[in-house]
Amino acid sequence: MTTDTGLCYLTLHELAACIKAKDVSPVEATEATLERINSEVAPP
């Protein structure tokens, strides 16, 4: 499907379709989003 970071750039409709099709789990989507947030706010 997509890379974990790619999940962060899907629209909600696209992400919902992926979850419904079981291409990605809600946990994977949440973890990818949290990882992106942490990488943006973490000190260098």
C-alpha positions, 0 to 999 in steps of 0.5 A: 500500500503506502509507507507509514509516513505516506499514511499521514498524507492520505485524505480521511476518505482515502484512509478510511477506505484503506482501513475498511479494505484492511490494507492498513489497521487503525493502529498503524495509521495512528502510530504513523501520525504520532511518529510524524508529529514527534519528528516535527516537534522533537529537538534536533 
